[in-house]
Amino acid sequence: MTWKTIAFLILLILLTIFTYQNYDTIDIKFLKWGITDVPIIAVLISGLVFGFLLASILQLPRIIKLRRDLKRVIKELEASEKIIATNDEVVDSEGISMGSDYEGGFFNEKQ
C-alpha cells in the first residue's frame, strides 16, 4: 500500500469517528426556508463540498487561460523545431539565430 492510500484510510476512519460523535440534529433556517432535524455532520460536509466547488469555479478562468497559453507555446515550439530542421543554423529556445559559425557560449573552452 502506498502512503496516499494509508493517509486516505486514516482520514476516513477519523471522519467516521467524527460522524458518530456529532450525530446531533439541528434546525436550519435561511430566509423563508427551514429544515428541521438535520445532522450536524451533514451540514459540515455539505459546507465543505460547497466551498470546494466554489473555489474550483473561481479558478476555472485561470485554468482555461493557462491551458490556452500552453497550447500556444507547444505550437511555437513545434514551429521552431521545423525551422531548425530546414536550416543549418542553430536556433535557441527564444528563436534567435546564432549563425552557422557559432561555436559555443560564454564559457567556451576554445580561446
GIWOMO-V231876 format. One record per pair of residues at least 12 apart in sequence whose C-alpha atoms are under 6 Angstrom apart, sorted by the first residue. I is the first residue (numbers start at 0). J is the second residue. D is the distance in Angstrom with one decimal. If there is no record, write none. Layout:
i:I j:J d:D
i:I j:J d:D
This chain:
i:18 j:40 d:5.9
i:22 j:38 d:5.5
i:23 j:38 d:5.6
i:24 j:36 d:4.9
i:24 j:37 d:4.9
i:24 j:38 d:4.2
i:24 j:39 d:5.8
i:25 j:37 d:5.3
